[in-house]
C-alpha cells in the first residue's frame, strides 16, 4: 500500500481511483483492475479530479501540486476501455442507430474526456505523473496532461490505436506534438511500437527515471520541491510555457469520430472484445533479434 493512505486524508473514494490531500498536495491514486482502463466509471472519477483542478482547492485547502500514479502491477493505464466502447456501439447498432447517430453518442463521451484532460492540463498548480509498466493509448494521453513525468524503468509508452483503425482520441497527438519532436510522434503513431523508459527520457517525454518501484517516491519529492515556490509566480510561468492546443484537439476529436463507425473499426473492436487477453492490441511475442527490436 502507498504511504499516502497513512499520512493523508481522503477527499474522494471512487470505484476506479481515490484522491488524497497531503498538506497542499493532491494525490490521485488509480486502482481499477485490470489496467485502469478509461470507461464511464473511470471518467466519472476523473471528473471529480477535474473539478479539484478547476477550483484549485480541496476541503478548503489550496492545492499547490498534484501527483497521479497507479497501484496496479500492470502499470499506469492501458488506455480507453475498448470493450465497453465496442459493446455500447453494438447496442446502438442493435437499436437501429445510423452511423452519424452513433458518432453523436461517442462524441458526448469524448467531449467529457477532453474537458477532464484540459482541466488537468490547465491546472494553475504544477502536476506530476509517476508511471510504470503499461502507459498506452488513453493512459499516455492522461500522462501527457501532466507537467512533469517520473518514470519507473519498467514503463513503456505507446499509441496502439492504428492497430484498431483509429487514432488517439483523448488529445494525445496535439499534446505529444507540443512536448516532443514530430519524428517521435510519427514513429509512435504510424508503427504502434512502444518506447521504453530510457528512450522516452532521451527524447524528452520523461523528465526523470527511477528504479523499479521508486517512481512514486521520487515524484512526491518533486511535488514537495514545486510547492516551495510562490504560487502566483508558478501560475504565471505555467501559463507562459504550456499552452493548450485547442484547435488541434478539436480536429483530432473530429477525425476520431469520422473513423469510429468504419467497418475496419467495428471489426477490430469485435476481435478485441472477443479476445481473452487484457490488451490484445499488443504485438505478438517475437523470438528473432530483428523482430524484438520493434519495441525498442
Secondary structure, 3 states (H helix, E strand, C coil): CCCHHHHCEEEEECCCEEEEEECCEEEEEECCCCCCCECHHHHHHHHHHHHHHHHCEECCEECCEEEEEECCCCEEECCECHHHHHHHHHHHHHCCCCHHHHHHHHHHHHHHHHHHHHHHHCCCCEEEEEECEEEECHHHHHHHCCCEEEEECCCEEECCHHHHCCCCCCCHHHHHHHHCCHHHHHHHHHHCCEEEHHHHHHCCCCCEEECCCCHHHHHHHHHHHHCCCCHHHHHHHHHHHCCCCHHHHHHHHHHHHHHHCCHHHHHHHHHHHHCCCCCCCCCCCCCCHHHHHHHC
